[in-house]
Amino acid sequence: MTSIETIRNRHIGLMRKSIQTLGNIIQPLTLEEAKTWRDSGDGWTVTEVMCHLRDFDVFFYGRAEMMVALENPILPAYDHEQLAIDFKYNEQNVFEVYESLKTHREKFAQFFDGLEGEQWDHEGKHPERDSFVMLDSLMQVGLHDNVHMEQMTRIIAEKKTSP
């Protein structure tokens, strides 16, 4: 039987592995391809997706810190579409964005590595899910990455196979 500690450690490992995968996804792209190839023709570009991942890594980390520091905090919500506009995601350099995400992700993984005992029992009120425990916070990172890695690989596959 798998222990909860083993599950936590596997998800922390997934946080680190998905960063490597993201690097492998963007490595063969040019800056132009990353900024012009769009999801289903009018969705986000790979650059916009990478910016979203970078910013939400910071937001997810901030929520987790709040859960450790405060008793049952109300966790902030973020408008991902507006952030893309406000911060001009598609004007950024996808490779620089990736490096920033990579650096932050290691800090985030170390945060989870450092949690002890009762800290894992802390919870908050998530804007979309209500009750949200620290294990939810950890698992959300890998799940979120996976959704967007699928999106990025689909964008690339659509362009590589189109005439």
C-alpha positions as CSV (number, residue, x, y, z in Angstrom):
1,M,0.0,0.0,0.0
2,T,1.3,3.4,-1.0
3,S,1.7,5.9,1.8
4,I,0.6,9.5,1.6
5,E,4.2,10.5,1.9
6,T,5.1,8.5,-1.2
7,I,2.3,10.2,-3.1
8,R,3.6,13.6,-2.0
9,N,7.1,12.7,-3.1
10,R,6.0,11.5,-6.4
11,H,4.1,14.7,-7.1
12,I,7.1,16.8,-6.1
13,G,9.1,14.7,-8.5
14,L,6.4,15.4,-11.2
15,M,6.8,19.1,-10.6
16,R,10.5,18.8,-11.5
17,K,10.0,16.4,-14.4
18,S,7.3,18.6,-16.1
19,I,9.8,21.5,-16.2
20,Q,12.2,19.3,-18.1
21,T,9.3,18.2,-20.4
22,L,8.4,21.8,-21.1
23,G,12.0,22.6,-22.0
24,N,12.0,19.7,-24.4
25,I,8.7,20.9,-26.0
26,I,9.9,24.5,-26.7
27,Q,13.6,23.6,-27.6
28,P,13.0,23.0,-31.3
29,L,10.9,26.1,-31.8
30,T,12.0,29.5,-33.1
31,L,10.8,32.6,-31.3
32,E,8.6,33.4,-34.3
33,E,6.9,29.9,-34.3
34,A,6.3,30.2,-30.5
35,K,4.6,33.6,-31.1
36,T,2.6,32.9,-34.2
37,W,1.4,29.3,-34.0
38,R,-2.0,29.4,-32.2
39,D,-4.2,26.8,-30.5
40,S,-6.9,25.9,-33.0
41,G,-6.0,28.9,-35.1
42,D,-7.2,31.7,-32.7
43,G,-6.3,30.4,-29.3
44,W,-3.1,31.0,-27.3
45,T,0.4,30.7,-28.7
46,V,3.1,28.5,-27.1
47,T,4.6,31.7,-25.7
48,E,1.3,32.7,-24.1
49,V,0.9,29.3,-22.6
50,M,4.4,29.4,-21.2
51,C,3.8,32.8,-19.7
52,H,0.6,31.5,-18.2
53,L,2.5,28.6,-16.6
54,R,5.2,30.9,-15.2
55,D,2.7,33.3,-13.7
56,F,0.4,30.6,-12.2
57,D,3.4,28.9,-10.7
58,V,4.0,32.1,-8.7
59,F,0.2,32.3,-7.9
60,F,0.0,28.7,-6.8
61,Y,3.1,29.1,-4.6
62,G,1.6,32.2,-3.0
63,R,-1.6,30.4,-2.2
64,A,0.4,27.5,-0.7
65,E,2.3,30.0,1.5
66,M,-0.9,31.6,2.6
67,M,-2.3,28.2,3.6
68,V,0.8,27.5,5.8
69,A,0.8,31.0,7.3
70,L,-2.9,31.7,7.9
71,E,-5.8,29.7,9.2
72,N,-8.1,28.7,6.4
73,P,-7.4,31.7,4.2
74,I,-9.6,32.8,1.2
75,L,-7.3,32.2,-1.7
76,P,-7.2,34.8,-4.4
77,A,-8.6,34.3,-7.9
78,Y,-6.8,35.4,-11.1
79,D,-8.2,36.2,-14.5
80,H,-5.8,34.3,-16.9
81,E,-7.2,35.9,-20.0
82,Q,-6.7,39.5,-18.7
83,L,-3.2,38.7,-17.4
84,A,-2.3,37.6,-21.0
85,I,-3.4,41.0,-22.2
86,D,-2.1,43.2,-19.3
87,F,1.3,41.6,-19.3
88,K,1.6,41.3,-23.1
89,Y,2.4,37.6,-22.9
90,N,2.9,37.2,-26.7
91,E,5.6,39.9,-26.8
92,Q,7.8,38.0,-24.3
93,N,10.7,35.7,-25.2
94,V,9.5,32.1,-24.6
95,F,13.0,30.9,-23.7
96,E,13.5,33.6,-21.1
97,V,10.0,32.8,-19.7
98,Y,10.9,29.2,-19.5
99,E,14.1,29.9,-17.6
100,S,12.2,32.1,-15.1
101,L,9.6,29.3,-14.7
102,K,12.4,26.7,-14.2
103,T,14.1,28.8,-11.5
104,H,10.8,29.5,-9.7
105,R,9.7,25.9,-9.9
106,E,12.7,24.6,-8.1
107,K,11.9,27.1,-5.3
108,F,8.3,25.8,-5.2
109,A,9.4,22.2,-5.1
110,Q,11.7,23.0,-2.2
111,F,8.8,24.6,-0.4
112,F,6.9,21.3,-0.6
113,D,10.0,19.3,0.3
114,G,10.3,21.4,3.4
115,L,6.7,20.9,4.7
116,E,6.4,18.8,7.8
117,G,3.7,16.9,9.6
118,E,0.7,19.1,10.4
119,Q,1.6,21.7,7.7
120,W,0.2,19.2,5.2
121,D,-3.1,19.4,7.0
122,H,-3.5,23.2,6.4
123,E,-6.2,24.3,4.0
124,G,-7.7,27.3,2.4
125,K,-10.8,28.3,0.5
126,H,-10.1,28.0,-3.2
127,P,-12.0,30.4,-5.5
128,E,-13.2,27.6,-7.7
129,R,-13.2,24.5,-5.4
130,D,-14.0,25.8,-1.9
131,S,-12.1,23.6,0.5
132,F,-8.5,23.1,-0.7
133,V,-5.9,21.2,1.3
134,M,-2.1,21.3,0.8
135,L,-2.1,18.0,-1.1
136,D,-4.6,19.6,-3.5
137,S,-2.1,22.5,-3.9
138,L,0.7,20.1,-4.7
139,M,-1.3,18.0,-7.1
140,Q,-2.7,21.0,-8.9
141,V,0.8,22.0,-10.1
142,G,1.4,18.7,-12.1
143,L,-2.2,18.5,-13.3
144,H,-2.0,22.2,-14.5
145,D,1.3,21.5,-16.3
146,N,-0.1,18.4,-18.0
147,V,-3.1,20.3,-19.4
148,H,-0.9,22.9,-20.9
149,M,1.8,20.5,-22.1
150,E,-1.0,18.7,-24.1
151,Q,-2.1,22.1,-25.4
152,M,1.4,23.1,-26.5
153,T,2.2,19.8,-28.2
154,R,-1.2,20.0,-30.0
155,I,-0.4,23.5,-31.2
156,I,3.0,22.3,-32.6
157,A,1.6,19.1,-34.1
158,E,-1.2,21.0,-35.9
159,K,1.4,23.3,-37.5
160,K,4.0,20.5,-38.3
161,T,1.3,18.4,-40.0
162,S,-0.6,21.2,-41.8
163,P,0.2,21.9,-45.5
